[in-house]
Amino acid sequence: MDRRERNPSGDRADGLAEALRTGPFSAALRAALAARGLALHRVQHRLAQRGISVGVTSLSYWQRGLRRPDRPESLRAVTALEEVLDLPPHALTRLLGPRTAADQPVARPYRTVLEPAAALEALLAGLEAPADGGLHTLLHCEQVRIGARRQLVARKSRHVVQAHRDGVDRYLAIHQGDPGCQAEGVRVRATGNCRVGRVRRHPGTGMVVAELLFDGRMRSGETAVLGYRFEDGTAGVSSEYVRGFTYGGGAYVLEIAFDRSTLPVRCRRFSRPSANAPRQDVAELTLNGHGTVHLVEQEVCPGVLGITWEWT
């Protein structure tokens, strides 16, 4: 009996052709990577040579179907991927198609990324907040200012959001003060394209939730740019700042600005998959001559990002 030798290259080519014909996008991308024998870091390098910046993590999420490339810069990266992977024009982009309800981002509960959960849920209930606020972040730039007494004085945000359902008319901003924070002393300011609505405070935890109201109701796919500021300064010595993300995707920039009269001796960034999980991805940060450190996350994952610092 004749035995025919299997041809792995031929199998991969057949699998790629089928995946490109039927999709989904993630399966086609996996098949193309396998057929070309390219590791993700090599793909990232070749994209960078074409002026396209995309992280290995994002590429991994795309091929595993955990995230969808639908921002303009992501779609440019997919077009470049077709060239890098020697695919016909539009072979991958056509598989993305329009976003459907099934593609809408899925939010994790606030309690998985923020503490104390019970206090937060009580405040949100008082504002009749739905489980899905209808908005996800495209870009969030945040600066936290630490004062001469080593306390969190204020934090300001420039925030770009996108609606993933019709009728959204507000954003809920959450502030969690450091231990000892007096919630009644925290002030909220609208600094751009919104106005402050109802504000709810939880005195025992230093938590404040504020409505930031838009001029009208947004349609699905519309974007808004808003600015806001929390003024605190009511707590004791601060040693870290964290931000919880219920949605994945979007870029985040966090800058900590210290008073020049009292600077920390060490700063590190970290992440957590949930509020109570141990720190991971810990990395040293260098304090610059202006007394600031920062982190940049090009595409966040649901969970927690933060910066911690030591005074002595």
MARVONU-506510 format. One record per residue (C-alpha): x, y, z; residue number from 0; residue in three letters. Coordinates in Angstrom, 1 decimal. Layout:
<atoms>
<c1 = X; c2 = Y; c3 = Z; seq = NUM; type = Ala>
...
</atoms>
This chain:
<atoms>
<c1 = 0.0; c2 = 0.0; c3 = 0.0; seq = 0; type = Met>
<c1 = 1.4; c2 = 3.4; c3 = -1.0; seq = 1; type = Asp>
<c1 = 1.9; c2 = 5.8; c3 = 1.8; seq = 2; type = Arg>
<c1 = 1.8; c2 = 9.4; c3 = 0.8; seq = 3; type = Arg>
<c1 = 4.0; c2 = 11.8; c3 = 2.7; seq = 4; type = Glu>
<c1 = 2.1; c2 = 14.7; c3 = 4.3; seq = 5; type = Arg>
<c1 = 3.1; c2 = 18.1; c3 = 3.1; seq = 6; type = Asn>
<c1 = 2.9; c2 = 20.5; c3 = 6.1; seq = 7; type = Pro>
<c1 = 3.5; c2 = 23.5; c3 = 3.9; seq = 8; type = Ser>
<c1 = 0.7; c2 = 22.4; c3 = 1.6; seq = 9; type = Gly>
<c1 = -1.6; c2 = 21.8; c3 = 4.5; seq = 10; type = Asp>
<c1 = -0.9; c2 = 25.3; c3 = 5.9; seq = 11; type = Arg>
<c1 = -1.5; c2 = 26.9; c3 = 2.4; seq = 12; type = Ala>
<c1 = -4.8; c2 = 25.1; c3 = 2.1; seq = 13; type = Asp>
<c1 = -5.8; c2 = 26.1; c3 = 5.6; seq = 14; type = Gly>
<c1 = -4.9; c2 = 29.7; c3 = 4.9; seq = 15; type = Leu>
<c1 = -6.9; c2 = 29.8; c3 = 1.7; seq = 16; type = Ala>
<c1 = -10.0; c2 = 28.4; c3 = 3.5; seq = 17; type = Glu>
<c1 = -9.6; c2 = 30.8; c3 = 6.4; seq = 18; type = Ala>
<c1 = -9.3; c2 = 33.8; c3 = 4.1; seq = 19; type = Leu>
<c1 = -12.4; c2 = 32.7; c3 = 2.3; seq = 20; type = Arg>
<c1 = -14.6; c2 = 31.9; c3 = 5.3; seq = 21; type = Thr>
<c1 = -13.1; c2 = 33.9; c3 = 8.2; seq = 22; type = Gly>
<c1 = -13.4; c2 = 34.9; c3 = 10.9; seq = 23; type = Pro>
<c1 = -10.6; c2 = 37.5; c3 = 11.0; seq = 24; type = Phe>
<c1 = -8.8; c2 = 36.0; c3 = 14.0; seq = 25; type = Ser>
<c1 = -8.7; c2 = 32.5; c3 = 12.3; seq = 26; type = Ala>
<c1 = -7.4; c2 = 34.0; c3 = 9.0; seq = 27; type = Ala>
<c1 = -4.7; c2 = 36.0; c3 = 10.8; seq = 28; type = Leu>
<c1 = -3.6; c2 = 32.9; c3 = 12.7; seq = 29; type = Arg>
<c1 = -3.5; c2 = 30.9; c3 = 9.5; seq = 30; type = Ala>
<c1 = -1.5; c2 = 33.6; c3 = 7.7; seq = 31; type = Ala>
<c1 = 1.1; c2 = 33.8; c3 = 10.6; seq = 32; type = Leu>
<c1 = 1.4; c2 = 30.0; c3 = 10.6; seq = 33; type = Ala>
<c1 = 1.8; c2 = 29.8; c3 = 6.8; seq = 34; type = Ala>
<c1 = 4.5; c2 = 32.5; c3 = 6.7; seq = 35; type = Arg>
<c1 = 6.3; c2 = 31.1; c3 = 9.8; seq = 36; type = Gly>
<c1 = 6.6; c2 = 34.6; c3 = 11.4; seq = 37; type = Leu>
<c1 = 6.7; c2 = 35.2; c3 = 15.1; seq = 38; type = Ala>
<c1 = 4.7; c2 = 38.1; c3 = 16.4; seq = 39; type = Leu>
<c1 = 7.8; c2 = 40.1; c3 = 17.4; seq = 40; type = His>
<c1 = 9.1; c2 = 39.8; c3 = 13.8; seq = 41; type = Arg>
<c1 = 5.7; c2 = 41.0; c3 = 12.5; seq = 42; type = Val>
<c1 = 5.8; c2 = 43.9; c3 = 14.9; seq = 43; type = Gln>
<c1 = 9.3; c2 = 44.8; c3 = 13.6; seq = 44; type = His>
<c1 = 8.3; c2 = 44.7; c3 = 9.9; seq = 45; type = Arg>
<c1 = 5.2; c2 = 46.8; c3 = 10.7; seq = 46; type = Leu>
<c1 = 7.5; c2 = 49.4; c3 = 12.4; seq = 47; type = Ala>
<c1 = 9.7; c2 = 49.5; c3 = 9.3; seq = 48; type = Gln>
<c1 = 6.5; c2 = 50.7; c3 = 7.5; seq = 49; type = Arg>
<c1 = 5.8; c2 = 53.3; c3 = 10.1; seq = 50; type = Gly>
<c1 = 3.1; c2 = 51.4; c3 = 11.8; seq = 51; type = Ile>
<c1 = 3.3; c2 = 51.0; c3 = 15.6; seq = 52; type = Ser>
<c1 = 1.3; c2 = 48.1; c3 = 17.1; seq = 53; type = Val>
<c1 = 2.2; c2 = 46.1; c3 = 20.2; seq = 54; type = Gly>
<c1 = 2.9; c2 = 42.3; c3 = 20.3; seq = 55; type = Val>
<c1 = 0.1; c2 = 42.1; c3 = 22.9; seq = 56; type = Thr>
<c1 = -2.4; c2 = 43.6; c3 = 20.4; seq = 57; type = Ser>
<c1 = -1.3; c2 = 41.3; c3 = 17.6; seq = 58; type = Leu>
<c1 = -1.8; c2 = 38.3; c3 = 20.0; seq = 59; type = Ser>
<c1 = -5.3; c2 = 39.5; c3 = 21.0; seq = 60; type = Tyr>
<c1 = -6.3; c2 = 39.9; c3 = 17.4; seq = 61; type = Trp>
<c1 = -5.2; c2 = 36.4; c3 = 16.4; seq = 62; type = Gln>
<c1 = -6.9; c2 = 34.9; c3 = 19.4; seq = 63; type = Arg>
<c1 = -10.1; c2 = 36.8; c3 = 18.8; seq = 64; type = Gly>
<c1 = -10.0; c2 = 38.6; c3 = 22.2; seq = 65; type = Leu>
<c1 = -10.0; c2 = 42.0; c3 = 20.6; seq = 66; type = Arg>
<c1 = -11.1; c2 = 43.5; c3 = 17.3; seq = 67; type = Arg>
<c1 = -9.0; c2 = 46.0; c3 = 15.4; seq = 68; type = Pro>
<c1 = -11.5; c2 = 48.8; c3 = 14.6; seq = 69; type = Asp>
<c1 = -9.7; c2 = 52.1; c3 = 15.4; seq = 70; type = Arg>
<c1 = -8.3; c2 = 53.9; c3 = 12.4; seq = 71; type = Pro>
<c1 = -4.7; c2 = 53.2; c3 = 13.4; seq = 72; type = Glu>
<c1 = -5.5; c2 = 49.6; c3 = 14.0; seq = 73; type = Ser>
<c1 = -7.1; c2 = 49.3; c3 = 10.5; seq = 74; type = Leu>
<c1 = -4.0; c2 = 50.8; c3 = 9.0; seq = 75; type = Arg>
<c1 = -2.0; c2 = 48.2; c3 = 10.8; seq = 76; type = Ala>
<c1 = -4.2; c2 = 45.4; c3 = 9.3; seq = 77; type = Val>
<c1 = -3.7; c2 = 46.8; c3 = 5.8; seq = 78; type = Thr>
<c1 = 0.0; c2 = 46.7; c3 = 6.4; seq = 79; type = Ala>
<c1 = -0.3; c2 = 43.2; c3 = 7.8; seq = 80; type = Leu>
<c1 = -1.6; c2 = 42.1; c3 = 4.4; seq = 81; type = Glu>
<c1 = 1.6; c2 = 43.2; c3 = 2.8; seq = 82; type = Glu>
<c1 = 3.9; c2 = 41.8; c3 = 5.6; seq = 83; type = Val>
<c1 = 2.2; c2 = 38.4; c3 = 5.3; seq = 84; type = Leu>
<c1 = 2.1; c2 = 38.4; c3 = 1.5; seq = 85; type = Asp>
<c1 = -1.6; c2 = 38.4; c3 = 1.3; seq = 86; type = Leu>
<c1 = -3.9; c2 = 39.8; c3 = -1.5; seq = 87; type = Pro>
<c1 = -5.1; c2 = 43.4; c3 = -0.9; seq = 88; type = Pro>
<c1 = -8.2; c2 = 43.5; c3 = 1.5; seq = 89; type = His>
<c1 = -7.8; c2 = 39.8; c3 = 2.3; seq = 90; type = Ala>
<c1 = -7.9; c2 = 40.5; c3 = 6.1; seq = 91; type = Leu>
<c1 = -9.7; c2 = 43.9; c3 = 6.1; seq = 92; type = Thr>
<c1 = -12.8; c2 = 42.5; c3 = 4.3; seq = 93; type = Arg>
<c1 = -13.2; c2 = 39.9; c3 = 7.1; seq = 94; type = Leu>
<c1 = -13.7; c2 = 42.7; c3 = 9.7; seq = 95; type = Leu>
<c1 = -16.8; c2 = 44.1; c3 = 8.1; seq = 96; type = Gly>
<c1 = -19.0; c2 = 46.4; c3 = 10.1; seq = 97; type = Pro>
<c1 = -19.2; c2 = 46.2; c3 = 13.9; seq = 98; type = Arg>
<c1 = -22.3; c2 = 44.3; c3 = 15.0; seq = 99; type = Thr>
<c1 = -24.0; c2 = 44.0; c3 = 18.4; seq = 100; type = Ala>
<c1 = -22.1; c2 = 40.9; c3 = 19.1; seq = 101; type = Ala>
<c1 = -18.8; c2 = 42.8; c3 = 18.6; seq = 102; type = Asp>
<c1 = -19.7; c2 = 45.4; c3 = 21.2; seq = 103; type = Gln>
<c1 = -17.2; c2 = 45.6; c3 = 24.0; seq = 104; type = Pro>
<c1 = -18.1; c2 = 43.7; c3 = 27.1; seq = 105; type = Val>
<c1 = -17.6; c2 = 45.4; c3 = 30.4; seq = 106; type = Ala>
<c1 = -16.3; c2 = 43.7; c3 = 33.5; seq = 107; type = Arg>
<c1 = -18.2; c2 = 44.6; c3 = 36.8; seq = 108; type = Pro>
<c1 = -16.7; c2 = 47.6; c3 = 38.6; seq = 109; type = Tyr>
<c1 = -16.2; c2 = 45.5; c3 = 41.7; seq = 110; type = Arg>
<c1 = -13.5; c2 = 43.4; c3 = 39.9; seq = 111; type = Thr>
<c1 = -11.3; c2 = 46.4; c3 = 39.3; seq = 112; type = Val>
<c1 = -12.1; c2 = 48.9; c3 = 42.1; seq = 113; type = Leu>
<c1 = -12.3; c2 = 48.8; c3 = 45.9; seq = 114; type = Glu>
<c1 = -14.3; c2 = 49.0; c3 = 48.0; seq = 115; type = Pro>
<c1 = -16.9; c2 = 47.4; c3 = 45.8; seq = 116; type = Ala>
<c1 = -20.0; c2 = 47.7; c3 = 48.1; seq = 117; type = Ala>
<c1 = -19.5; c2 = 51.5; c3 = 48.5; seq = 118; type = Ala>
<c1 = -19.0; c2 = 52.0; c3 = 44.8; seq = 119; type = Leu>
<c1 = -22.1; c2 = 49.9; c3 = 43.9; seq = 120; type = Glu>
<c1 = -24.2; c2 = 51.9; c3 = 46.4; seq = 121; type = Ala>
<c1 = -23.1; c2 = 55.2; c3 = 44.8; seq = 122; type = Leu>
<c1 = -23.8; c2 = 53.9; c3 = 41.3; seq = 123; type = Leu>
<c1 = -27.2; c2 = 52.7; c3 = 42.3; seq = 124; type = Ala>
<c1 = -28.0; c2 = 56.1; c3 = 43.7; seq = 125; type = Gly>
<c1 = -27.3; c2 = 57.6; c3 = 40.2; seq = 126; type = Leu>
<c1 = -29.4; c2 = 54.9; c3 = 38.5; seq = 127; type = Glu>
<c1 = -26.3; c2 = 53.9; c3 = 36.6; seq = 128; type = Ala>
<c1 = -26.9; c2 = 51.0; c3 = 34.2; seq = 129; type = Pro>
<c1 = -24.6; c2 = 48.0; c3 = 34.2; seq = 130; type = Ala>
<c1 = -23.3; c2 = 49.1; c3 = 30.8; seq = 131; type = Asp>
<c1 = -22.7; c2 = 52.8; c3 = 30.7; seq = 132; type = Gly>
<c1 = -22.7; c2 = 52.8; c3 = 26.9; seq = 133; type = Gly>
<c1 = -19.2; c2 = 54.3; c3 = 26.6; seq = 134; type = Leu>
<c1 = -15.7; c2 = 52.9; c3 = 26.1; seq = 135; type = His>
<c1 = -12.4; c2 = 54.7; c3 = 26.2; seq = 136; type = Thr>
<c1 = -10.4; c2 = 55.5; c3 = 23.1; seq = 137; type = Leu>
<c1 = -7.8; c2 = 57.7; c3 = 24.8; seq = 138; type = Leu>
<c1 = -7.4; c2 = 58.8; c3 = 28.4; seq = 139; type = His>
<c1 = -4.6; c2 = 61.2; c3 = 29.5; seq = 140; type = Cys>
<c1 = -4.5; c2 = 61.6; c3 = 33.3; seq = 141; type = Glu>
<c1 = -2.2; c2 = 63.7; c3 = 35.5; seq = 142; type = Gln>
<c1 = -2.0; c2 = 63.2; c3 = 39.3; seq = 143; type = Val>
<c1 = -0.4; c2 = 66.0; c3 = 41.4; seq = 144; type = Arg>
<c1 = 1.3; c2 = 65.1; c3 = 44.7; seq = 145; type = Ile>
<c1 = 1.8; c2 = 68.1; c3 = 47.0; seq = 146; type = Gly>
<c1 = 4.5; c2 = 69.2; c3 = 49.4; seq = 147; type = Ala>
<c1 = 2.9; c2 = 67.3; c3 = 52.2; seq = 148; type = Arg>
<c1 = 3.1; c2 = 64.2; c3 = 50.0; seq = 149; type = Arg>
<c1 = -0.7; c2 = 64.1; c3 = 49.7; seq = 150; type = Gln>
<c1 = -2.8; c2 = 63.6; c3 = 46.5; seq = 151; type = Leu>
<c1 = -3.7; c2 = 67.2; c3 = 45.7; seq = 152; type = Val>
<c1 = -5.6; c2 = 66.8; c3 = 42.5; seq = 153; type = Ala>
<c1 = -6.0; c2 = 64.8; c3 = 39.3; seq = 154; type = Arg>
<c1 = -7.1; c2 = 66.0; c3 = 36.0; seq = 155; type = Lys>
<c1 = -8.2; c2 = 64.0; c3 = 32.9; seq = 156; type = Ser>
<c1 = -8.6; c2 = 64.6; c3 = 29.2; seq = 157; type = Arg>
<c1 = -10.8; c2 = 61.7; c3 = 28.0; seq = 158; type = His>
<c1 = -11.9; c2 = 60.6; c3 = 24.6; seq = 159; type = Val>
<c1 = -14.9; c2 = 58.2; c3 = 24.7; seq = 160; type = Val>
<c1 = -17.0; c2 = 56.4; c3 = 22.1; seq = 161; type = Gln>
<c1 = -20.6; c2 = 55.3; c3 = 22.4; seq = 162; type = Ala>
<c1 = -21.4; c2 = 51.7; c3 = 21.6; seq = 163; type = His>
<c1 = -25.2; c2 = 52.2; c3 = 21.9; seq = 164; type = Arg>
<c1 = -27.6; c2 = 55.0; c3 = 21.2; seq = 165; type = Asp>
<c1 = -28.9; c2 = 57.5; c3 = 23.8; seq = 166; type = Gly>
<c1 = -25.8; c2 = 58.0; c3 = 26.0; seq = 167; type = Val>
<c1 = -25.8; c2 = 61.5; c3 = 27.6; seq = 168; type = Asp>
<c1 = -23.4; c2 = 61.3; c3 = 30.5; seq = 169; type = Arg>
<c1 = -20.1; c2 = 59.9; c3 = 31.7; seq = 170; type = Tyr>
<c1 = -19.6; c2 = 58.7; c3 = 35.3; seq = 171; type = Leu>
<c1 = -16.3; c2 = 59.8; c3 = 36.7; seq = 172; type = Ala>
<c1 = -15.0; c2 = 57.9; c3 = 39.8; seq = 173; type = Ile>
<c1 = -12.5; c2 = 59.2; c3 = 42.4; seq = 174; type = His>
<c1 = -11.1; c2 = 57.0; c3 = 45.1; seq = 175; type = Gln>
<c1 = -9.2; c2 = 59.0; c3 = 47.7; seq = 176; type = Gly>
<c1 = -6.2; c2 = 57.8; c3 = 49.7; seq = 177; type = Asp>
<c1 = -6.8; c2 = 56.4; c3 = 53.2; seq = 178; type = Pro>
<c1 = -8.1; c2 = 59.2; c3 = 55.4; seq = 179; type = Gly>
<c1 = -9.7; c2 = 61.1; c3 = 52.4; seq = 180; type = Cys>
<c1 = -12.7; c2 = 63.2; c3 = 53.4; seq = 181; type = Gln>
<c1 = -15.1; c2 = 62.7; c3 = 50.6; seq = 182; type = Ala>
<c1 = -17.1; c2 = 65.8; c3 = 51.5; seq = 183; type = Glu>
<c1 = -14.0; c2 = 67.9; c3 = 50.9; seq = 184; type = Gly>
<c1 = -13.4; c2 = 66.6; c3 = 47.3; seq = 185; type = Val>
<c1 = -14.4; c2 = 69.0; c3 = 44.6; seq = 186; type = Arg>
<c1 = -15.3; c2 = 68.1; c3 = 41.0; seq = 187; type = Val>
<c1 = -14.7; c2 = 70.5; c3 = 38.1; seq = 188; type = Arg>
<c1 = -15.7; c2 = 70.2; c3 = 34.4; seq = 189; type = Ala>
<c1 = -12.9; c2 = 71.6; c3 = 32.3; seq = 190; type = Thr>
<c1 = -14.1; c2 = 70.8; c3 = 28.8; seq = 191; type = Gly>
<c1 = -17.2; c2 = 69.8; c3 = 26.8; seq = 192; type = Asn>
<c1 = -19.3; c2 = 68.7; c3 = 29.7; seq = 193; type = Cys>
<c1 = -20.9; c2 = 70.0; c3 = 32.9; seq = 194; type = Arg>
<c1 = -21.1; c2 = 68.5; c3 = 36.4; seq = 195; type = Val>
<c1 = -24.4; c2 = 66.9; c3 = 37.3; seq = 196; type = Gly>
<c1 = -25.2; c2 = 65.0; c3 = 40.4; seq = 197; type = Arg>
<c1 = -22.3; c2 = 64.1; c3 = 42.8; seq = 198; type = Val>
<c1 = -22.5; c2 = 61.2; c3 = 45.2; seq = 199; type = Arg>
<c1 = -20.0; c2 = 60.7; c3 = 48.1; seq = 200; type = Arg>
<c1 = -19.3; c2 = 57.8; c3 = 50.5; seq = 201; type = His>
<c1 = -17.7; c2 = 59.4; c3 = 53.6; seq = 202; type = Pro>
<c1 = -16.4; c2 = 56.2; c3 = 55.1; seq = 203; type = Gly>
<c1 = -14.2; c2 = 55.3; c3 = 52.1; seq = 204; type = Thr>
<c1 = -13.3; c2 = 58.6; c3 = 50.4; seq = 205; type = Gly>
<c1 = -15.1; c2 = 57.6; c3 = 47.2; seq = 206; type = Met>
<c1 = -16.8; c2 = 60.1; c3 = 45.0; seq = 207; type = Val>
<c1 = -18.8; c2 = 59.5; c3 = 41.8; seq = 208; type = Val>
<c1 = -19.8; c2 = 62.4; c3 = 39.6; seq = 209; type = Ala>
<c1 = -22.0; c2 = 62.7; c3 = 36.6; seq = 210; type = Glu>
<c1 = -20.4; c2 = 64.6; c3 = 33.7; seq = 211; type = Leu>
<c1 = -23.3; c2 = 65.6; c3 = 31.4; seq = 212; type = Leu>
<c1 = -23.0; c2 = 66.0; c3 = 27.6; seq = 213; type = Phe>
<c1 = -24.9; c2 = 68.7; c3 = 25.6; seq = 214; type = Asp>
<c1 = -27.1; c2 = 66.0; c3 = 24.0; seq = 215; type = Gly>
<c1 = -27.5; c2 = 62.3; c3 = 23.5; seq = 216; type = Arg>
<c1 = -24.9; c2 = 60.4; c3 = 21.5; seq = 217; type = Met>
<c1 = -25.5; c2 = 57.9; c3 = 18.8; seq = 218; type = Arg>
<c1 = -23.7; c2 = 54.6; c3 = 18.6; seq = 219; type = Ser>
<c1 = -20.2; c2 = 55.2; c3 = 17.1; seq = 220; type = Gly>
<c1 = -20.1; c2 = 58.9; c3 = 18.0; seq = 221; type = Glu>
<c1 = -17.1; c2 = 60.2; c3 = 20.0; seq = 222; type = Thr>
<c1 = -16.8; c2 = 62.8; c3 = 22.7; seq = 223; type = Ala>
<c1 = -13.8; c2 = 64.6; c3 = 24.2; seq = 224; type = Val>
<c1 = -14.3; c2 = 65.7; c3 = 27.8; seq = 225; type = Leu>
<c1 = -12.1; c2 = 67.2; c3 = 30.5; seq = 226; type = Gly>
<c1 = -12.6; c2 = 67.1; c3 = 34.2; seq = 227; type = Tyr>
<c1 = -10.7; c2 = 67.5; c3 = 37.5; seq = 228; type = Arg>
<c1 = -11.0; c2 = 66.2; c3 = 41.0; seq = 229; type = Phe>
<c1 = -9.5; c2 = 68.4; c3 = 43.7; seq = 230; type = Glu>
<c1 = -8.7; c2 = 66.5; c3 = 46.9; seq = 231; type = Asp>
<c1 = -5.8; c2 = 67.2; c3 = 49.3; seq = 232; type = Gly>
<c1 = -7.8; c2 = 65.8; c3 = 52.3; seq = 233; type = Thr>
<c1 = -5.9; c2 = 62.6; c3 = 53.0; seq = 234; type = Ala>
<c1 = -2.5; c2 = 61.7; c3 = 54.4; seq = 235; type = Gly>
<c1 = 0.7; c2 = 60.5; c3 = 52.7; seq = 236; type = Val>
<c1 = 0.1; c2 = 59.0; c3 = 49.2; seq = 237; type = Ser>
<c1 = 2.2; c2 = 56.1; c3 = 48.0; seq = 238; type = Ser>
<c1 = 0.4; c2 = 54.9; c3 = 44.8; seq = 239; type = Glu>
<c1 = -2.2; c2 = 55.7; c3 = 42.3; seq = 240; type = Tyr>
<c1 = -4.2; c2 = 53.1; c3 = 40.4; seq = 241; type = Val>
<c1 = -6.8; c2 = 53.2; c3 = 37.6; seq = 242; type = Arg>
<c1 = -9.3; c2 = 50.4; c3 = 37.0; seq = 243; type = Gly>
<c1 = -10.5; c2 = 49.5; c3 = 33.6; seq = 244; type = Phe>
<c1 = -13.8; c2 = 47.7; c3 = 33.0; seq = 245; type = Thr>
<c1 = -13.3; c2 = 47.6; c3 = 29.2; seq = 246; type = Tyr>
<c1 = -10.3; c2 = 46.6; c3 = 27.2; seq = 247; type = Gly>
<c1 = -8.9; c2 = 48.6; c3 = 24.4; seq = 248; type = Gly>
<c1 = -8.0; c2 = 52.3; c3 = 24.1; seq = 249; type = Gly>
<c1 = -4.8; c2 = 54.0; c3 = 25.1; seq = 250; type = Ala>
<c1 = -4.0; c2 = 55.3; c3 = 28.6; seq = 251; type = Tyr>
<c1 = -1.3; c2 = 57.8; c3 = 29.7; seq = 252; type = Val>
<c1 = -0.8; c2 = 58.3; c3 = 33.5; seq = 253; type = Leu>
<c1 = 1.6; c2 = 61.0; c3 = 34.7; seq = 254; type = Glu>
<c1 = 2.4; c2 = 61.6; c3 = 38.4; seq = 255; type = Ile>
<c1 = 3.7; c2 = 65.1; c3 = 39.1; seq = 256; type = Ala>
<c1 = 5.5; c2 = 65.5; c3 = 42.5; seq = 257; type = Phe>
<c1 = 6.2; c2 = 68.8; c3 = 44.3; seq = 258; type = Asp>
<c1 = 9.8; c2 = 69.6; c3 = 43.7; seq = 259; type = Arg>
<c1 = 10.4; c2 = 70.2; c3 = 47.4; seq = 260; type = Ser>
<c1 = 9.8; c2 = 66.5; c3 = 48.2; seq = 261; type = Thr>
<c1 = 10.5; c2 = 63.8; c3 = 45.7; seq = 262; type = Leu>
<c1 = 10.3; c2 = 60.0; c3 = 46.1; seq = 263; type = Pro>
<c1 = 13.4; c2 = 57.8; c3 = 46.0; seq = 264; type = Val>
<c1 = 11.9; c2 = 55.1; c3 = 43.8; seq = 265; type = Arg>
<c1 = 8.9; c2 = 54.8; c3 = 41.4; seq = 266; type = Cys>
<c1 = 7.5; c2 = 51.7; c3 = 39.7; seq = 267; type = Arg>
<c1 = 4.6; c2 = 50.8; c3 = 37.4; seq = 268; type = Arg>
<c1 = 2.5; c2 = 47.7; c3 = 37.8; seq = 269; type = Phe>
<c1 = -0.6; c2 = 46.0; c3 = 36.7; seq = 270; type = Ser>
<c1 = -3.2; c2 = 43.7; c3 = 38.3; seq = 271; type = Arg>
<c1 = -5.8; c2 = 41.5; c3 = 36.5; seq = 272; type = Pro>
<c1 = -8.3; c2 = 42.4; c3 = 39.3; seq = 273; type = Ser>
<c1 = -8.4; c2 = 44.7; c3 = 42.3; seq = 274; type = Ala>
<c1 = -7.3; c2 = 42.1; c3 = 44.8; seq = 275; type = Asn>
<c1 = -4.7; c2 = 40.2; c3 = 42.7; seq = 276; type = Ala>
<c1 = -1.0; c2 = 40.5; c3 = 43.3; seq = 277; type = Pro>
<c1 = 1.0; c2 = 43.1; c3 = 41.3; seq = 278; type = Arg>
<c1 = 2.5; c2 = 41.9; c3 = 38.1; seq = 279; type = Gln>
<c1 = 4.5; c2 = 43.4; c3 = 35.2; seq = 280; type = Asp>
<c1 = 6.4; c2 = 45.5; c3 = 37.7; seq = 281; type = Val>
<c1 = 8.9; c2 = 47.9; c3 = 36.1; seq = 282; type = Ala>
<c1 = 11.1; c2 = 50.7; c3 = 37.3; seq = 283; type = Glu>
<c1 = 10.3; c2 = 54.3; c3 = 36.3; seq = 284; type = Leu>
<c1 = 12.8; c2 = 57.1; c3 = 36.1; seq = 285; type = Thr>
<c1 = 11.9; c2 = 60.4; c3 = 37.8; seq = 286; type = Leu>
<c1 = 12.8; c2 = 63.2; c3 = 35.4; seq = 287; type = Asn>
<c1 = 14.2; c2 = 66.6; c3 = 36.1; seq = 288; type = Gly>
<c1 = 10.7; c2 = 68.1; c3 = 36.2; seq = 289; type = His>
<c1 = 9.7; c2 = 65.8; c3 = 39.1; seq = 290; type = Gly>
<c1 = 7.4; c2 = 63.6; c3 = 37.1; seq = 291; type = Thr>
<c1 = 7.1; c2 = 59.9; c3 = 36.0; seq = 292; type = Val>
<c1 = 4.6; c2 = 58.4; c3 = 33.6; seq = 293; type = His>
<c1 = 3.4; c2 = 55.2; c3 = 32.0; seq = 294; type = Leu>
<c1 = 1.9; c2 = 54.7; c3 = 28.5; seq = 295; type = Val>
<c1 = -0.3; c2 = 51.8; c3 = 27.7; seq = 296; type = Glu>
<c1 = -1.2; c2 = 51.7; c3 = 24.0; seq = 297; type = Gln>
<c1 = -4.1; c2 = 49.3; c3 = 24.4; seq = 298; type = Glu>
<c1 = -5.3; c2 = 48.5; c3 = 27.9; seq = 299; type = Val>
<c1 = -6.7; c2 = 45.2; c3 = 29.2; seq = 300; type = Cys>
<c1 = -9.5; c2 = 45.0; c3 = 31.7; seq = 301; type = Pro>
<c1 = -8.0; c2 = 45.2; c3 = 35.1; seq = 302; type = Gly>
<c1 = -5.8; c2 = 47.7; c3 = 37.0; seq = 303; type = Val>
<c1 = -2.8; c2 = 49.8; c3 = 36.0; seq = 304; type = Leu>
<c1 = -0.9; c2 = 52.0; c3 = 38.5; seq = 305; type = Gly>
<c1 = 2.3; c2 = 53.6; c3 = 39.7; seq = 306; type = Ile>
<c1 = 3.7; c2 = 53.2; c3 = 43.1; seq = 307; type = Thr>
<c1 = 6.5; c2 = 55.2; c3 = 44.8; seq = 308; type = Trp>
<c1 = 8.6; c2 = 55.1; c3 = 47.9; seq = 309; type = Glu>
<c1 = 9.5; c2 = 58.2; c3 = 50.0; seq = 310; type = Trp>
<c1 = 12.5; c2 = 56.8; c3 = 51.8; seq = 311; type = Thr>
</atoms>
